[in-house]
Amino acid sequence: MRVEVAYAKPEEQIILTVTLPEGSTAEDAINSSGILKRFPEIDLAKTKIGIFSSACKLDHVLKEFDRVEIYRPLEHDPKDARRSRASKEVES
């Protein structure tokens, strides 16, 4: 089966296609893609992943044409950023 592995940094985005046997997991796809060698900062013990924007675990069994997405940690908590903007608007 064919699946994709996607990872994006602000300056670079990549989608790799890999062919795997039925029953393969998201971790199998990531390891087969070679993306961990290309981006050594990815730590699967800490990094969140998903399939088409829906969070999943490394042992998630894939289906044909799934896209495994590797997410970077957020630099700013969206709730904190929203509170900060709201407090600035009130002060104005």
FENDA-V551371 format. One record per residue. RES is the residue in one letter. SS is DSSP state (@ for helix, = for strand, . for the rest). Layout:
BEGIN
[[RES	SS] [RES	SS]]
END
This chain:
BEGIN
[[M	.] [R	=] [V	=] [E	=] [V	=] [A	=] [Y	=] [A	=] [K	=] [P	.] [E	.] [E	=] [Q	=] [I	=] [I	=] [L	=] [T	=] [V	=] [T	=] [L	.] [P	.] [E	.] [G	.] [S	.] [T	=] [A	@] [E	@] [D	@] [A	@] [I	@] [N	@] [S	@] [S	@] [G	.] [I	@] [L	@] [K	@] [R	@] [F	.] [P	.] [E	.] [I	.] [D	.] [L	.] [A	.] [K	.] [T	.] [K	.] [I	=] [G	=] [I	=] [F	.] [S	.] [S	=] [A	=] [C	=] [K	.] [L	.] [D	.] [H	.] [V	=] [L	.] [K	.] [E	.] [F	.] [D	.] [R	=] [V	=] [E	=] [I	=] [Y	.] [R	.] [P	.] [L	.] [E	.] [H	.] [D	.] [P	@] [K	@] [D	@] [A	@] [R	@] [R	@] [S	@] [R	@] [A	@] [S	@] [K	@] [E	@] [V	@] [E	@] [S	.]]
END
